[in-house]
């Protein structure tokens, strides 16, 4: 059996057809906010903000240590010890903790 667009959008996942429209419309307020209020929305990204909501029901102990290490290595070591940060950043970024 083949899953075509008719079965996909009308049968299995009917809400999916609206997600494309919602995704296109969410960009508009962020565009105007970045254009007219760049001081407050400089780093605002709708993909990251909405994408982080997928982690909501999970245990954040998988993400939190990596977040702390990334702050240490991307901010403090990069600013104070540039040579060390350049040497070991690639190696540390390749490490991945599997749940």
C-alpha positions, 0 to 999 in steps of 0.5 A: 500500500502506498501512502500518497498525499490524499491518504496522508493529508486527509486520513492519517495526519489531517492537521499537517496541511494546516501546519504548512500555512501556520509555519508560513504565517509565523514568519511575518510577525518575526520579520516586522519585529526584527525590522522595526525593533532590532534591539529586542529581536536581534536573535529571535528565530521562530524556528528555534523558539517553536522547535524547542517546544518539542523537548517540553515533555522530555527529561531535560537532563540529557540537554542541560549538561551539554548546554552548560558545556557549550556556554563554557567553551563557546563563551568563556574559553573562547574569550580568554584562551583562544588557542585552547578553544580553537584546538579542542572545540572541534573534538568536544563538539563531536562528542554526543551523549546518547540517551 
